[in-house]
Amino acid sequence: MTAENLSPERERNAAIYVAVIDGATFGQLAERYGISKVRVQKAYARERTNAWEARRQGETSYLGRLIPKDV
């Protein structure tokens, strides 16, 4: 996936996924992006599903981060 193919919302969702992997909390990200924690959780869940699909296809990383073992 390349950055030029991302819509602003998809880009934000990708940034949320990476931030959570790096240790940010849903509350911190909700505040940063001005959205509810539930929307942050849904964005993270979508990207986590994409990471799972990438792992299923044999990839070891997603959005520049190793795919967590529990995905």
Biopython code that builds the backbone (N, CA, C, O; Angstrom):
import numpy as np
from Bio.PDB.StructureBuilder import StructureBuilder

atoms = [
    (1, "MET", "N", (0.842, -1.164, 0.000)),
    (1, "MET", "CA", (0.000, 0.000, 0.000)),
    (1, "MET", "C", (0.892, 1.234, 0.000)),
    (1, "MET", "O", (1.855, 1.327, 0.762)),
    (2, "THR", "N", (0.551, 2.177, -0.871)),
    (2, "THR", "CA", (1.345, 3.386, -0.948)),
    (2, "THR", "C", (0.547, 4.574, -0.470)),
    (2, "THR", "O", (-0.682, 4.573, -0.541)),
    (3, "ALA", "N", (1.235, 5.585, 0.016)),
    (3, "ALA", "CA", (0.580, 6.752, 0.603)),
    (3, "ALA", "C", (-0.307, 7.484, -0.400)),
    (3, "ALA", "O", (-1.343, 8.025, -0.013)),
    (4, "GLU", "N", (0.075, 7.516, -1.683)),
    (4, "GLU", "CA", (-0.728, 8.264, -2.650)),
    (4, "GLU", "C", (-2.071, 7.605, -2.927)),
    (4, "GLU", "O", (-2.943, 8.239, -3.521)),
    (5, "ASN", "N", (-2.268, 6.369, -2.524)),
    (5, "ASN", "CA", (-3.529, 5.673, -2.732)),
    (5, "ASN", "C", (-4.494, 5.832, -1.554)),
    (5, "ASN", "O", (-5.596, 5.285, -1.592)),
    (6, "LEU", "N", (-4.111, 6.556, -0.526)),
    (6, "LEU", "CA", (-4.922, 6.650, 0.673)),
    (6, "LEU", "C", (-5.806, 7.897, 0.663)),
    (6, "LEU", "O", (-5.343, 8.996, 0.360)),
    (7, "SER", "N", (-7.089, 7.711, 0.999)),
    (7, "SER", "CA", (-7.968, 8.850, 1.218)),
    (7, "SER", "C", (-7.602, 9.442, 2.578)),
    (7, "SER", "O", (-6.935, 8.782, 3.374)),
    (8, "PRO", "N", (-8.029, 10.678, 2.857)),
    (8, "PRO", "CA", (-7.710, 11.262, 4.172)),
    (8, "PRO", "C", (-8.207, 10.404, 5.347)),
    (8, "PRO", "O", (-7.509, 10.268, 6.352)),
    (9, "GLU", "N", (-9.399, 9.833, 5.223)),
    (9, "GLU", "CA", (-9.913, 8.982, 6.305)),
    (9, "GLU", "C", (-9.093, 7.700, 6.423)),
    (9, "GLU", "O", (-8.773, 7.264, 7.530)),
    (10, "ARG", "N", (-8.757, 7.106, 5.300)),
    (10, "ARG", "CA", (-7.948, 5.873, 5.315)),
    (10, "ARG", "C", (-6.561, 6.153, 5.870)),
    (10, "ARG", "O", (-5.987, 5.334, 6.587)),
    (11, "GLU", "N", (-6.031, 7.320, 5.528)),
    (11, "GLU", "CA", (-4.731, 7.718, 6.051)),
    (11, "GLU", "C", (-4.786, 7.881, 7.570)),
    (11, "GLU", "O", (-3.872, 7.462, 8.280)),
    (12, "ARG", "N", (-5.868, 8.494, 8.061)),
    (12, "ARG", "CA", (-6.052, 8.647, 9.510)),
    (12, "ARG", "C", (-6.177, 7.284, 10.175)),
    (12, "ARG", "O", (-5.576, 7.048, 11.223)),
    (13, "ASN", "N", (-6.948, 6.389, 9.577)),
    (13, "ASN", "CA", (-7.123, 5.050, 10.145)),
    (13, "ASN", "C", (-5.794, 4.305, 10.218)),
    (13, "ASN", "O", (-5.508, 3.622, 11.201)),
    (14, "ALA", "N", (-4.995, 4.443, 9.178)),
    (14, "ALA", "CA", (-3.679, 3.810, 9.173)),
    (14, "ALA", "C", (-2.805, 4.395, 10.275)),
    (14, "ALA", "O", (-2.081, 3.668, 10.954)),
    (15, "ALA", "N", (-2.876, 5.711, 10.451)),
    (15, "ALA", "CA", (-2.092, 6.367, 11.504)),
    (15, "ALA", "C", (-2.555, 5.901, 12.885)),
    (15, "ALA", "O", (-1.737, 5.730, 13.789)),
    (16, "ILE", "N", (-3.859, 5.696, 13.048)),
    (16, "ILE", "CA", (-4.398, 5.193, 14.322)),
    (16, "ILE", "C", (-3.856, 3.794, 14.590)),
    (16, "ILE", "O", (-3.418, 3.503, 15.703)),
    (17, "TYR", "N", (-3.881, 2.936, 13.594)),
    (17, "TYR", "CA", (-3.372, 1.565, 13.762)),
    (17, "TYR", "C", (-1.912, 1.582, 14.208)),
    (17, "TYR", "O", (-1.536, 0.909, 15.168)),
    (18, "VAL", "N", (-1.097, 2.359, 13.499)),
    (18, "VAL", "CA", (0.331, 2.428, 13.814)),
    (18, "VAL", "C", (0.536, 2.991, 15.218)),
    (18, "VAL", "O", (1.379, 2.492, 15.964)),
    (19, "ALA", "N", (-0.228, 4.028, 15.588)),
    (19, "ALA", "CA", (-0.078, 4.633, 16.917)),
    (19, "ALA", "C", (-0.441, 3.644, 18.020)),
    (19, "ALA", "O", (0.236, 3.594, 19.047)),
    (20, "VAL", "N", (-1.494, 2.862, 17.825)),
    (20, "VAL", "CA", (-1.880, 1.866, 18.836)),
    (20, "VAL", "C", (-0.789, 0.797, 18.949)),
    (20, "VAL", "O", (-0.429, 0.388, 20.053)),
    (21, "ILE", "N", (-0.272, 0.350, 17.814)),
    (21, "ILE", "CA", (0.811, -0.630, 17.834)),
    (21, "ILE", "C", (2.013, -0.067, 18.594)),
    (21, "ILE", "O", (2.715, -0.796, 19.295)),
    (22, "ASP", "N", (2.239, 1.240, 18.443)),
    (22, "ASP", "CA", (3.365, 1.894, 19.107)),
    (22, "ASP", "C", (3.079, 2.280, 20.560)),
    (22, "ASP", "O", (3.957, 2.818, 21.234)),
    (23, "GLY", "N", (1.858, 2.012, 21.055)),
    (23, "GLY", "CA", (1.572, 2.213, 22.466)),
    (23, "GLY", "C", (0.590, 3.310, 22.833)),
    (23, "GLY", "O", (0.347, 3.528, 24.020)),
    (24, "ALA", "N", (0.017, 4.008, 21.866)),
    (24, "ALA", "CA", (-0.957, 5.056, 22.174)),
    (24, "ALA", "C", (-2.271, 4.429, 22.646)),
    (24, "ALA", "O", (-2.599, 3.300, 22.281)),
    (25, "THR", "N", (-3.011, 5.173, 23.457)),
    (25, "THR", "CA", (-4.316, 4.692, 23.913)),
    (25, "THR", "C", (-5.411, 5.239, 23.008)),
    (25, "THR", "O", (-5.213, 6.230, 22.305)),
    (26, "PHE", "N", (-6.573, 4.583, 23.035)),
    (26, "PHE", "CA", (-7.705, 5.056, 22.246)),
    (26, "PHE", "C", (-8.101, 6.465, 22.676)),
    (26, "PHE", "O", (-8.454, 7.288, 21.832)),
    (27, "GLY", "N", (-8.049, 6.753, 23.964)),
    (27, "GLY", "CA", (-8.395, 8.080, 24.465)),
    (27, "GLY", "C", (-7.465, 9.152, 23.934)),
    (27, "GLY", "O", (-7.916, 10.224, 23.531)),
    (28, "GLN", "N", (-6.177, 8.875, 23.932)),
    (28, "GLN", "CA", (-5.209, 9.840, 23.401)),
    (28, "GLN", "C", (-5.473, 10.122, 21.930)),
    (28, "GLN", "O", (-5.425, 11.270, 21.488)),
    (29, "LEU", "N", (-5.750, 9.077, 21.187)),
    (29, "LEU", "CA", (-5.976, 9.243, 19.752)),
    (29, "LEU", "C", (-7.303, 9.944, 19.462)),
    (29, "LEU", "O", (-7.396, 10.717, 18.509)),
    (30, "ALA", "N", (-8.324, 9.683, 20.270)),
    (30, "ALA", "CA", (-9.605, 10.377, 20.106)),
    (30, "ALA", "C", (-9.407, 11.874, 20.290)),
    (30, "ALA", "O", (-9.948, 12.684, 19.537)),
    (31, "GLU", "N", (-8.635, 12.223, 21.288)),
    (31, "GLU", "CA", (-8.350, 13.630, 21.537)),
    (31, "GLU", "C", (-7.546, 14.235, 20.388)),
    (31, "GLU", "O", (-7.843, 15.339, 19.932)),
    (32, "ARG", "N", (-6.542, 13.521, 19.929)),
    (32, "ARG", "CA", (-5.679, 14.019, 18.847)),
    (32, "ARG", "C", (-6.464, 14.265, 17.567)),
    (32, "ARG", "O", (-6.257, 15.281, 16.904)),
    (33, "TYR", "N", (-7.366, 13.345, 17.208)),
    (33, "TYR", "CA", (-8.092, 13.449, 15.942)),
    (33, "TYR", "C", (-9.473, 14.086, 16.081)),
    (33, "TYR", "O", (-10.158, 14.291, 15.079)),
    (34, "GLY", "N", (-9.890, 14.401, 17.300)),
    (34, "GLY", "CA", (-11.172, 15.057, 17.501)),
    (34, "GLY", "C", (-12.357, 14.165, 17.173)),
    (34, "GLY", "O", (-13.377, 14.636, 16.672)),
    (35, "ILE", "N", (-12.221, 12.870, 17.458)),
    (35, "ILE", "CA", (-13.308, 11.918, 17.233)),
    (35, "ILE", "C", (-13.518, 11.121, 18.517)),
    (35, "ILE", "O", (-12.705, 11.190, 19.439)),
    (36, "SER", "N", (-14.603, 10.371, 18.571)),
    (36, "SER", "CA", (-14.895, 9.601, 19.778)),
    (36, "SER", "C", (-13.965, 8.393, 19.894)),
    (36, "SER", "O", (-13.378, 7.943, 18.909)),
    (37, "LYS", "N", (-13.844, 7.877, 21.126)),
    (37, "LYS", "CA", (-13.039, 6.675, 21.337)),
    (37, "LYS", "C", (-13.617, 5.494, 20.565)),
    (37, "LYS", "O", (-12.875, 4.632, 20.092)),
    (38, "VAL", "N", (-14.927, 5.455, 20.440)),
    (38, "VAL", "CA", (-15.567, 4.358, 19.695)),
    (38, "VAL", "C", (-15.142, 4.403, 18.230)),
    (38, "VAL", "O", (-14.871, 3.360, 17.635)),
    (39, "ARG", "N", (-15.081, 5.600, 17.640)),
    (39, "ARG", "CA", (-14.637, 5.708, 16.242)),
    (39, "ARG", "C", (-13.175, 5.306, 16.103)),
    (39, "ARG", "O", (-12.789, 4.695, 15.107)),
    (40, "VAL", "N", (-12.361, 5.647, 17.099)),
    (40, "VAL", "CA", (-10.956, 5.236, 17.082)),
    (40, "VAL", "C", (-10.884, 3.715, 17.142)),
    (40, "VAL", "O", (-10.127, 3.099, 16.392)),
    (41, "GLN", "N", (-11.668, 3.105, 18.031)),
    (41, "GLN", "CA", (-11.664, 1.650, 18.158)),
    (41, "GLN", "C", (-12.119, 0.980, 16.866)),
    (41, "GLN", "O", (-11.559, -0.041, 16.468)),
    (42, "LYS", "N", (-13.127, 1.546, 16.208)),
    (42, "LYS", "CA", (-13.602, 0.974, 14.945)),
    (42, "LYS", "C", (-12.545, 1.102, 13.855)),
    (42, "LYS", "O", (-12.344, 0.176, 13.069)),
    (43, "ALA", "N", (-11.868, 2.250, 13.807)),
    (43, "ALA", "CA", (-10.800, 2.438, 12.817)),
    (43, "ALA", "C", (-9.683, 1.435, 13.061)),
    (43, "ALA", "O", (-9.170, 0.828, 12.121)),
    (44, "TYR", "N", (-9.307, 1.264, 14.319)),
    (44, "TYR", "CA", (-8.263, 0.305, 14.661)),
    (44, "TYR", "C", (-8.695, -1.117, 14.281)),
    (44, "TYR", "O", (-7.898, -1.893, 13.753)),
    (45, "ALA", "N", (-9.950, -1.447, 14.553)),
    (45, "ALA", "CA", (-10.456, -2.790, 14.240)),
    (45, "ALA", "C", (-10.405, -3.046, 12.727)),
    (45, "ALA", "O", (-10.049, -4.144, 12.298)),
    (46, "ARG", "N", (-10.758, -2.039, 11.917)),
    (46, "ARG", "CA", (-10.694, -2.201, 10.464)),
    (46, "ARG", "C", (-9.262, -2.463, 10.007)),
    (46, "ARG", "O", (-9.009, -3.363, 9.206)),
    (47, "GLU", "N", (-8.339, -1.672, 10.524)),
    (47, "GLU", "CA", (-6.942, -1.848, 10.121)),
    (47, "GLU", "C", (-6.373, -3.164, 10.646)),
    (47, "GLU", "O", (-5.545, -3.794, 9.988)),
    (48, "ARG", "N", (-6.815, -3.574, 11.823)),
    (48, "ARG", "CA", (-6.368, -4.859, 12.366)),
    (48, "ARG", "C", (-6.852, -6.000, 11.482)),
    (48, "ARG", "O", (-6.130, -6.975, 11.274)),
    (49, "THR", "N", (-8.064, -5.886, 10.963)),
    (49, "THR", "CA", (-8.583, -6.874, 10.027)),
    (49, "THR", "C", (-7.731, -6.895, 8.759)),
    (49, "THR", "O", (-7.429, -7.963, 8.227)),
    (50, "ASN", "N", (-7.349, -5.725, 8.283)),
    (50, "ASN", "CA", (-6.479, -5.656, 7.105)),
    (50, "ASN", "C", (-5.125, -6.300, 7.391)),
    (50, "ASN", "O", (-4.559, -6.975, 6.531)),
    (51, "ALA", "N", (-4.614, -6.091, 8.587)),
    (51, "ALA", "CA", (-3.345, -6.719, 8.974)),
    (51, "ALA", "C", (-3.498, -8.237, 9.014)),
    (51, "ALA", "O", (-2.603, -8.967, 8.589)),
    (52, "TRP", "N", (-4.630, -8.706, 9.522)),
    (52, "TRP", "CA", (-4.898, -10.148, 9.557)),
    (52, "TRP", "C", (-4.918, -10.716, 8.138)),
    (52, "TRP", "O", (-4.354, -11.779, 7.877)),
    (53, "GLU", "N", (-5.573, -9.995, 7.226)),
    (53, "GLU", "CA", (-5.617, -10.439, 5.824)),
    (53, "GLU", "C", (-4.207, -10.477, 5.233)),
    (53, "GLU", "O", (-3.862, -11.403, 4.499)),
    (54, "ALA", "N", (-3.399, -9.476, 5.552)),
    (54, "ALA", "CA", (-2.021, -9.453, 5.057)),
    (54, "ALA", "C", (-1.247, -10.653, 5.594)),
    (54, "ALA", "O", (-0.503, -11.299, 4.856)),
    (55, "ARG", "N", (-1.425, -10.948, 6.880)),
    (55, "ARG", "CA", (-0.752, -12.114, 7.473)),
    (55, "ARG", "C", (-1.218, -13.402, 6.801)),
    (55, "ARG", "O", (-0.409, -14.285, 6.516)),
    (56, "ARG", "N", (-2.497, -13.504, 6.553)),
    (56, "ARG", "CA", (-3.065, -14.695, 5.919)),
    (56, "ARG", "C", (-2.465, -14.909, 4.526)),
    (56, "ARG", "O", (-2.337, -16.043, 4.063)),
    (57, "GLN", "N", (-2.102, -13.812, 3.869)),
    (57, "GLN", "CA", (-1.513, -13.889, 2.536)),
    (57, "GLN", "C", (0.010, -14.042, 2.590)),
    (57, "GLN", "O", (0.680, -14.002, 1.558)),
    (58, "GLY", "N", (0.552, -14.217, 3.806)),
    (58, "GLY", "CA", (1.966, -14.501, 3.945)),
    (58, "GLY", "C", (2.844, -13.308, 4.293)),
    (58, "GLY", "O", (4.061, -13.453, 4.410)),
    (59, "GLU", "N", (2.251, -12.137, 4.461)),
    (59, "GLU", "CA", (3.030, -10.949, 4.824)),
    (59, "GLU", "C", (3.438, -11.026, 6.295)),
    (59, "GLU", "O", (2.763, -11.671, 7.097)),
    (60, "THR", "N", (4.534, -10.373, 6.643)),
    (60, "THR", "CA", (4.964, -10.314, 8.046)),
    (60, "THR", "C", (4.839, -8.909, 8.608)),
    (60, "THR", "O", (4.994, -8.706, 9.812)),
    (61, "SER", "N", (4.555, -7.920, 7.729)),
    (61, "SER", "CA", (4.379, -6.552, 8.217)),
    (61, "SER", "C", (3.190, -5.906, 7.517)),
    (61, "SER", "O", (2.757, -6.334, 6.447)),
    (62, "TYR", "N", (2.682, -4.865, 8.157)),
    (62, "TYR", "CA", (1.554, -4.104, 7.630)),
    (62, "TYR", "C", (1.766, -2.658, 8.022)),
    (62, "TYR", "O", (1.977, -2.358, 9.197)),
    (63, "LEU", "N", (1.713, -1.757, 7.054)),
    (63, "LEU", "CA", (1.929, -0.327, 7.271)),
    (63, "LEU", "C", (3.270, -0.048, 7.941)),
    (63, "LEU", "O", (3.391, 0.855, 8.769)),
    (64, "GLY", "N", (4.262, -0.829, 7.574)),
    (64, "GLY", "CA", (5.604, -0.592, 8.095)),
    (64, "GLY", "C", (5.856, -1.109, 9.493)),
    (64, "GLY", "O", (6.911, -0.833, 10.064)),
    (65, "ARG", "N", (4.922, -1.852, 10.063)),
    (65, "ARG", "CA", (5.085, -2.418, 11.403)),
    (65, "ARG", "C", (4.913, -3.928, 11.318)),
    (65, "ARG", "O", (4.113, -4.423, 10.523)),
    (66, "LEU", "N", (5.656, -4.652, 12.129)),
    (66, "LEU", "CA", (5.445, -6.093, 12.202)),
    (66, "LEU", "C", (4.019, -6.363, 12.646)),
    (66, "LEU", "O", (3.472, -5.637, 13.477)),
    (67, "ILE", "N", (3.429, -7.385, 12.102)),
    (67, "ILE", "CA", (2.064, -7.748, 12.486)),
    (67, "ILE", "C", (2.151, -8.441, 13.843)),
    (67, "ILE", "O", (2.897, -9.408, 13.994)),
    (68, "PRO", "N", (1.390, -7.954, 14.841)),
    (68, "PRO", "CA", (1.439, -8.589, 16.167)),
    (68, "PRO", "C", (1.040, -10.062, 16.098)),
    (68, "PRO", "O", (0.238, -10.457, 15.253)),
    (69, "LYS", "N", (1.590, -10.844, 16.967)),
    (69, "LYS", "CA", (1.340, -12.290, 16.986)),
    (69, "LYS", "C", (-0.135, -12.619, 17.221)),
    (69, "LYS", "O", (-0.619, -13.654, 16.763)),
    (70, "ASP", "N", (-0.853, -11.738, 17.935)),
    (70, "ASP", "CA", (-2.261, -12.036, 18.254)),
    (70, "ASP", "C", (-3.212, -11.623, 17.141)),
    (70, "ASP", "O", (-4.428, -11.699, 17.321)),
    (71, "VAL", "N", (-2.700, -11.191, 16.006)),
    (71, "VAL", "CA", (-3.554, -10.814, 14.875)),
    (71, "VAL", "C", (-3.732, -12.025, 13.992)),
    (71, "VAL", "O", (-4.416, -11.950, 12.972)),
]
sb = StructureBuilder()
sb.init_structure("model")
sb.init_model(0)
sb.init_chain("A")
sb.init_seg("    ")
for serial, (resi, resn, name, xyz) in enumerate(atoms, 1):
    if name == "N":
        sb.init_residue(resn, " ", resi, " ")
    sb.init_atom(name, np.array(xyz, "f"), 0.0, 1.0, " ", f" {name:<3s}", serial, name[0])
structure = sb.get_structure()
